[in-house]
């Protein structure tokens, strides 16, 4: 069997560059999957296993969002530069650069899922389907659930975390050790951490500019510019089949995912029982089975509604209120 081709390059984005990797052939006629990583301020590395989709002929696009990995790094830019709009524009630019804007599926993980949902809510004509993996619908919900999860940690771990957060010493070894207790429960339960996950973790540590500006020092102490951001008011406008994926032990708890399920008209939700925040690494066989079944259904339906979809899709301001073809209601 011939090797799957891999092409790497950069897309000009204003004065900057977005690094990307294409596994498979974008000219194959198969709808590509474009992968949006988490963070903000993470890299594509921990999601590289999705490239295996190309073995069955479906091209897969990974990219590093601006500020990290192989894309232009801007360590001197302040918080006001790192906005949701910036990353939305970067995604749109990449889709055009690769020539896939008229036919693509988005897979967004964690922050990437929120970004993908925000993109999908504009109803781009070329979007065929959406996968939102391990993502909250709002950061206020996320913060509320972080409090719940933290209160379940051992008392001495809670005390260490709170003491260092109050003192502003979250860069100490003692704080990191306490932080790992949370991460090993709710972020990645595979021990030792898989190589791809560790690669991303080290990339963030190498240049935390974006992560610190938009998120904070870690997953559960969110003090950056995203702390009040939500896509709940946007997601009812998503009009493509959508798959939600989360883990039973996920830091993206069911309460944070529920609005997606309640508000997206054409949606299904799979919870992987042995996983936390990275089920593609924790339960790879089950994850792959769920994802490939969804993609195969998209191929077979041409983007029509999945059985079990919810109520009719609302109209954007100024649109007709007539139900769209394929919507249920």
DAPETA-V628182 format. One record per residue. N is the residue number from 1. SS is DSSP state (H for helix, E for strand, L for the rest). PHI is phi as a letter, one per 30 degrees, with the letter a starting at -180 (NA if undefined). OMEGA is omega as a letter, one per 30 degrees, with the letter a starting at -180 (* if undefined). Layout:
# DAPETA-V628182
N:SS:PHI:OMEGA ; N:SS:PHI:OMEGA
This chain:
# DAPETA-V628182
1:L:NA:a ; 2:L:d:l ; 3:L:d:l ; 4:L:d:a ; 5:L:d:l ; 6:E:b:l ; 7:E:c:l ; 8:E:b:l ; 9:E:a:l ; 10:E:b:l ; 11:E:c:l ; 12:E:e:l ; 13:E:b:a ; 14:L:i:l ; 15:L:d:a ; 16:E:c:l ; 17:E:b:l ; 18:E:c:l ; 19:E:d:l ; 20:E:b:l ; 21:E:b:l ; 22:E:c:l ; 23:E:c:a ; 24:L:j:a ; 25:L:c:l ; 26:L:d:l ; 27:L:c:a ; 28:L:d:a ; 29:L:j:l ; 30:L:d:l ; 31:L:d:a ; 32:E:d:l ; 33:E:c:l ; 34:E:c:a ; 35:E:c:l ; 36:E:c:a ; 37:L:d:a ; 38:L:d:a ; 39:L:k:f ; 40:L:d:l ; 41:L:j:l ; 42:L:d:l ; 43:L:b:a ; 44:L:d:a ; 45:H:e:a ; 46:H:d:l ; 47:H:c:a ; 48:H:d:a ; 49:H:d:l ; 50:H:d:l ; 51:H:d:l ; 52:H:d:l ; 53:H:e:a ; 54:H:d:l ; 55:H:d:l ; 56:H:c:l ; 57:L:j:a ; 58:L:c:l ; 59:L:d:a ; 60:E:b:l ; 61:E:c:l ; 62:E:c:l ; 63:E:a:l ; 64:L:c:l ; 65:L:d:a ; 66:L:e:l ; 67:L:j:a ; 68:L:b:l ; 69:L:h:a ; 70:L:d:l ; 71:L:d:a ; 72:L:e:l ; 73:L:c:a ; 74:L:b:a ; 75:L:d:a ; 76:L:c:a ; 77:L:d:a ; 78:L:d:a ; 79:H:e:a ; 80:H:d:l ; 81:H:d:a ; 82:L:d:a ; 83:L:b:l ; 84:H:e:a ; 85:H:e:l ; 86:H:e:a ; 87:H:d:l ; 88:H:d:a ; 89:H:d:l ; 90:H:d:l ; 91:H:d:l ; 92:H:e:l ; 93:H:d:a ; 94:H:d:l ; 95:H:e:l ; 96:H:d:a ; 97:H:d:a ; 98:H:d:l ; 99:L:i:a ; 100:L:c:a ; 101:L:d:l ; 102:L:c:a ; 103:L:a:a ; 104:E:a:l ; 105:E:c:l ; 106:E:c:l ; 107:E:c:a ; 108:E:c:a ; 109:E:c:l ; 110:L:h:l ; 111:H:e:l ; 112:H:d:l ; 113:H:d:l ; 114:H:d:l ; 115:H:d:l ; 116:H:d:l ; 117:H:d:l ; 118:H:d:l ; 119:H:d:a ; 120:H:d:a ; 121:L:d:l ; 122:L:d:l ; 123:L:h:l ; 124:L:d:a ; 125:L:d:a ; 126:L:d:a ; 127:E:d:a ; 128:E:c:a ; 129:E:a:a ; 130:E:b:l ; 131:E:c:l ; 132:E:c:a ; 133:E:c:l ; 134:L:h:a ; 135:L:c:l ; 136:L:d:l ; 137:L:d:l ; 138:E:a:l ; 139:H:d:l ; 140:H:e:l ; 141:H:d:l ; 142:H:e:a ; 143:H:d:l ; 144:H:d:a ; 145:H:d:l ; 146:H:e:l ; 147:H:d:l ; 148:H:d:a ; 149:H:d:l ; 150:H:d:a ; 151:L:d:l ; 152:L:c:l ; 153:L:d:l ; 154:L:e:a ; 155:H:e:a ; 156:H:d:l ; 157:H:d:l ; 158:H:e:a ; 159:H:d:a ; 160:H:d:l ; 161:H:d:a ; 162:H:d:a ; 163:H:d:a ; 164:H:d:l ; 165:H:d:l ; 166:H:d:a ; 167:H:d:a ; 168:L:i:a ; 169:L:c:a ; 170:L:d:l ; 171:L:c:a ; 172:L:c:l ; 173:H:d:a ; 174:H:d:l ; 175:H:d:l ; 176:H:d:l ; 177:H:d:l ; 178:H:d:l ; 179:H:d:a ; 180:H:d:l ; 181:H:d:l ; 182:H:d:a ; 183:H:d:a ; 184:H:d:l ; 185:H:c:a ; 186:H:b:a ; 187:L:c:l ; 188:L:b:a ; 189:L:c:l ; 190:L:d:l ; 191:L:b:f ; 192:L:d:l ; 193:L:e:l ; 194:L:e:a ; 195:H:e:a ; 196:H:d:l ; 197:H:d:l ; 198:H:d:l ; 199:H:d:l ; 200:H:d:l ; 201:H:e:a ; 202:H:d:l ; 203:H:d:l ; 204:H:d:l ; 205:H:d:a ; 206:H:d:l ; 207:L:b:a ; 208:L:d:a ; 209:H:e:a ; 210:H:d:a ; 211:H:e:a ; 212:H:d:a ; 213:H:d:a ; 214:H:c:a ; 215:L:c:a ; 216:E:k:a ; 217:L:d:l ; 218:L:a:a ; 219:L:d:a ; 220:L:c:l ; 221:L:c:a ; 222:E:c:a ; 223:L:b:a ; 224:L:d:a ; 225:L:d:a ; 226:L:d:a ; 227:L:e:l ; 228:L:c:a ; 229:L:d:l ; 230:E:b:l ; 231:L:c:a ; 232:L:e:a ; 233:L:d:a ; 234:L:c:a ; 235:H:d:l ; 236:H:d:a ; 237:H:d:l ; 238:L:d:a ; 239:L:b:l ; 240:L:c:l ; 241:L:e:a ; 242:E:b:l ; 243:E:c:l ; 244:E:c:l ; 245:E:b:l ; 246:E:a:l ; 247:E:c:a ; 248:L:d:a ; 249:L:c:a ; 250:L:d:l ; 251:L:d:l ; 252:L:d:a ; 253:L:d:l ; 254:H:e:l ; 255:H:d:a ; 256:H:d:a ; 257:H:d:a ; 258:H:e:a ; 259:H:e:l ; 260:H:e:a ; 261:H:d:a ; 262:H:d:a ; 263:H:c:l ; 264:L:d:a ; 265:L:d:a ; 266:L:c:a ; 267:E:b:l ; 268:E:b:a ; 269:E:b:l ; 270:E:c:l ; 271:E:c:l ; 272:E:d:a ; 273:L:d:a ; 274:L:c:a ; 275:L:c:l ; 276:L:c:a ; 277:L:c:a ; 278:L:b:a ; 279:H:d:l ; 280:H:d:l ; 281:H:c:a ; 282:H:d:l ; 283:L:b:a ; 284:H:d:a ; 285:H:d:l ; 286:H:d:l ; 287:H:e:a ; 288:H:d:l ; 289:H:d:a ; 290:H:d:a ; 291:H:d:a ; 292:H:d:l ; 293:H:d:l ; 294:H:d:a ; 295:H:d:l ; 296:H:d:l ; 297:H:d:l ; 298:H:d:l ; 299:H:d:a ; 300:H:d:a ; 301:H:c:a ; 302:L:i:l ; 303:L:j:l ; 304:L:d:a ; 305:L:d:l ; 306:L:d:l ; 307:L:e:a ; 308:L:j:a ; 309:L:d:a ; 310:L:d:a ; 311:L:d:a ; 312:L:d:a ; 313:L:d:l ; 314:L:d:l ; 315:L:d:l ; 316:L:d:l ; 317:L:e:l ; 318:L:i:a ; 319:L:d:l ; 320:L:d:l ; 321:L:c:l ; 322:L:d:l ; 323:L:e:l ; 324:L:d:l ; 325:L:d:l ; 326:L:j:l ; 327:L:d:l ; 328:L:c:l ; 329:L:l:*
